[in-house]
Each structure stands twice: as structure tokens, then as C-alpha cells.
Amino acid sequence: MRDVGQNQKFRALVAEWNSRHAGYAVFFGFYSTWKGRSGLFLEDLYVKPEFPARGIGKAFLGCMARTARQENCYGVRGEVLDSNQPAIKFYQSLGAVFLDERRSL
């Protein structure tokens, strides 16, 4: 996995498995007035179906968490559609906390 854009408005992580493109994650920084600090927002995470259960999604989030710590961010946030049950189960398996009191605009 490699970070293909540092100090940019948007960043992307790209995963390769045996020299084949396996997935990507796109994220960006934002500021939270509630926390008084910056955070990272996961815009999109995709792992190709032919690479199931290989830890690629978990590795993406781990890389983002390390980046957040290095940049003194308060954490990582993101959104997932209610209809995307596989993604919800994946995030729950990692201990994600869903903020149901918010609505996206």
C-alpha cells in the first residue's frame, strides 16, 4: 500500500496484491468546531471482490489512523449508506461507532 498524495486537498491510498490493483481509499482533512481540531474524513473505500478477507480494508483504515496520529488529528470519520450492510458489518467488526444523530446534507 502506498500513499499517492501527501499535503494535498485529497489523498488516496492504493493497494496492490501480487502486482494487481486490489483497491483504494480516498480521504481528506477537515476541521471540527466541536472538537477544536482537525480530523480525517474517509470519502471512499473500495476493495475489489476478487480480494476478499485479505485484510486490505483493515490496512487502509490502519494507515489512515496512523496518519491521523502523525498529524495530531482527533480521529477518522466517514459515512456509509444504510443499504451497504457488508460495509456496516465490516466497520462494526473494527469497533466503529455510528453517529445516528447526524444527517448528511
C-alpha positions in Angstrom: 0.0 0.0 0.0 1.3 3.5 -0.8 0.2 7.0 -0.1 0.0 8.6 -3.5 -0.5 12.2 -2.4 0.8 14.0 0.6 -0.1 17.5 1.6 -2.9 17.6 -1.0 -6.5 18.6 -0.5 -7.4 14.9 -1.2 -5.3 11.9 -0.7 -5.5 8.3 -2.0 -4.2 5.0 -0.8 -3.8 2.3 -3.4 -3.5 -1.4 -2.5 -1.8 -3.9 -4.7 -1.8 -7.7 -4.3 0.7 -9.7 -6.4 1.2 -6.7 -8.7 -2.5 -6.4 -9.3 -4.6 -3.4 -8.3 -6.7 -4.6 -5.3 -8.5 -1.4 -4.0 -8.3 2.2 -3.0 -9.2 4.6 -0.2 -9.8 8.4 -0.7 -9.7 10.8 2.2 -9.2 14.4 3.1 -8.7 16.6 6.1 -11.4 18.7 7.7 -11.8 20.9 10.8 -14.3 20.1 13.6 -15.5 23.1 15.6 -17.0 20.6 18.1 -13.6 19.0 18.7 -11.5 22.1 18.1 -9.1 20.1 16.0 -8.7 18.6 12.5 -9.7 15.2 11.6 -9.6 12.9 8.5 -12.7 12.1 6.5 -12.9 8.8 4.6 -14.7 9.6 1.4 -14.5 6.2 -0.3 -13.0 2.8 0.4 -13.2 0.1 -2.2 -11.7 -3.4 -2.3 -12.2 -5.5 -5.4 -14.4 -8.5 -4.9 -11.7 -10.9 -6.0 -9.6 -9.9 -2.9 -12.0 -10.9 -0.1 -10.9 -11.3 3.5 -7.2 -10.4 2.9 -7.1 -7.5 5.4 -6.9 -4.8 2.7 -9.8 -2.7 4.1 -8.4 -3.0 7.6 -4.9 -2.0 6.3 -6.4 1.1 4.7 -8.0 2.2 8.0 -4.9 1.4 9.9 -2.9 3.6 7.6 -5.4 6.4 7.9 -5.3 6.1 11.7 -1.5 6.3 11.7 -1.7 9.4 9.5 -4.3 10.9 11.9 -2.0 10.4 14.8 1.0 11.8 13.0 -0.9 14.9 12.0 -2.4 15.3 15.5 -5.9 14.8 14.3 -8.7 13.9 16.7 -9.7 10.9 14.6 -11.1 9.5 11.4 -14.7 9.9 10.3 -16.8 8.7 7.4 -20.2 7.8 6.2 -21.8 4.6 4.9 -25.2 4.1 3.3 -27.8 2.2 5.4 -28.2 -0.2 2.4 -24.5 -1.2 2.4 -24.8 -3.9 5.0 -21.4 -5.6 4.2 -19.6 -2.3 4.8 -21.6 -1.7 8.0 -20.7 -5.2 9.3 -17.0 -4.6 8.4 -16.8 -1.2 10.2 -18.6 -2.7 13.2 -16.2 -5.6 13.4 -13.4 -3.0 13.8 -15.3 -1.2 16.6 -16.6 1.7 14.7 -19.2 3.9 16.4 -22.0 5.1 14.3 -23.3 8.7 14.9 -27.0 8.2 14.2 -27.9 11.7 15.5 -26.5 13.4 12.4 -27.9 13.7 9.0 -25.8 14.3 5.9 -26.6 17.3 3.6 
